[in-house]
Amino acid sequence: MNAFRHLILSAVITVPFFTTADETPIYVSADQTEELMAKDGQKVVVYGETHGSGKSSSGMNFVNFKGAEFYLVTFKSDVDEFEDGEPADVYDDKRIAVTGVVSIYKEKPQIKLTSPDQVRILEEGEEFPPPGAAKAEEEKAGEKAMPKKEEEKESDDKKEEAKKKPPVDPKKYFK
């Protein structure tokens, strides 16, 4: 029985994490606050120029972006992962692209920075997002704007109608 348990545990540990082929990165500029707020809980690539970054007395690092309400936060427990220096020092006054999951804290979007692998310092004059990636985003937007087929419209109408009705008839229970 022990060998069987070891075999199962080994299989679980060694199963690689797969991503789908259609998982294209979502690129959002740091100054697009509403777009970032809408991406709460989603993995995105945020890009922009940083300025005015700093540290709290508890050791947390904040990387702020010029003209944006978006920021990166690194907790003291993760600062040691950054061998080149603390994020507030290393990434301040740089053009960067950071990959991570957007979360909202005190009505502002942020990404928790836990590893230097999440950040790419962009070269001077480098076009970002890459031209092909920007086009992919436009195509996604175009797909959303395409008119729906009649069957899809009817299905959507039925869903809306179902949402409007209460789950039970209140007249039946309240007199």
N, C-alpha and C positions, 0 to 999 in steps of 0.2 A: 504494500500500500504506500509506503514511503517513497519508493521509486516512482510510482505513478504520480504522486503529488509533486515530486521534483520535476518530472517530465512536463506536467501541466504548467508549473511555475516557470520553467525554462521557456516554454512556448510563448507564454504571455509576455515575458520580459524581452524576448528576441523578436517579437512581431514588430516590423517597422511601421512607422507612422506614414500613411500615404495621403497625398493630396490629390485632388482631382485635376485633370488636365485643363478644365475650364476655369480654374481658380486664378484669375488674373488679378494682379494687385489693384487696389483702389487708391488712386492718388488724389490727395486733397491738400490745397495750399493752407498753411497755418493761419492765414487771415480770413478763411472762410468759416467763421464761427458757427453759423446755422447748419452748414453742411456737416461739420464735425460733430455738432450736437446730435444730428440725425444718425450718425454712425456709432452711437453709444453701443458698446459691446462688440463692435466689429473690428477686425484687423485691417488696418489701412497703412499707407505710406504718406506721412505728412512731411511737407517740405517748406523751407523758408529760411530767412536770415534771423539769426539769434542776436539778442542784445539785452543787457541788464540782468544777466543771470546772477544767482546768489545762493547763499547757504543759510539755513536757520541755525539757531543756537543748539538745536538738538542734533545737528549733523545732516539734516536733509538737504539735498541739492535741488535747485529749481533752474531749469533752462527756459528762459522766456524768449518769445519771438517778437521781432519788430512789428508794431502795428497790429498785434493779434492778442486775443484773450486766451489763446492756447499755450500750454506749457508742458514741459517734461518734468517729472518728479522722480528723484532717486532717493530711496530711504537709506538711512545710515548703514543698515545691514547689507545693502547691495553695493555700497561705494567701493569696497575692496576689490570688486570685480574689474574695476577700471584701473589698469596698471599704469596708464599714461598720465593719470591725475584725475581729480574729481570732475564730474561732468560739468559743473558750473564754471570751472576754469578752462577745461579742454575745449568745450563747444561754444563758449561765448564769442560773439562777433564773428561767427562763421555761417556759411550757407550749408545747411545740412538736410538730409532726408532721413527720417526715422520711421522704423516699422514697429508697430505695436497695436494693442487693443485700446481703443478709445474708451475712456470712462469720464463721467461727469462728477466734478467735486465743486461744491458751492457755486453751482450754475455756470461752471466753466469747463471746457473740454481739456483733457490731459491724457498723456500716455505715461505709464509707469515704466521707467527706464531701469532695466535690471542687468543689462550686458552691453558692452561696447559693440557687439555684433549687430545690435539694433540700429546703429547710427552709421551713416555714410557721409563723410565730409565731401561736399561737391567741389569740383575744380572750378577755378575762375573761368567764366564764360561758358561753362558746361550747361547745355540745354536740359532742363528737368521740369516735368517728367519727360522721359524719352518720347520722341515724336510718335512712334507707334503706339505707345501706351496712352497718350492723350487721345489718339484716334479711337482706341478701344473704348474709352470712357464716353466719347461722343456717340459711338455706335450703341452703347448701352442706353444712353439717353434717347436716342432715336427709336430704339425698340420700344421704350416705354411710351413714346409719343405716337406710335403707329396706331391707326384705327383698329378697333376690335371687330372680329367677325360677329355676325348676328347671333350665333349660338352662344358665344362668350358673353355678349351683352345680356341675353336672356338669363343666362346662368348667374351673372353678377346681379341682375335685378332681383332674382329669387333670393340670393344671399342677403341683399339689403333688406328685402321684405321680412325675411326670417329674423334678422337682427332687430327690427323694429318691434316685433311682437314679444310680449313678456313670455317667459317659459311656461307659465301656468295662467289659467284664467282667474283673476283675483275675485271675480263675482262668485265663484264657486266656494271660496273660503271666507270672504269678508262680506257680511250682510248689513 
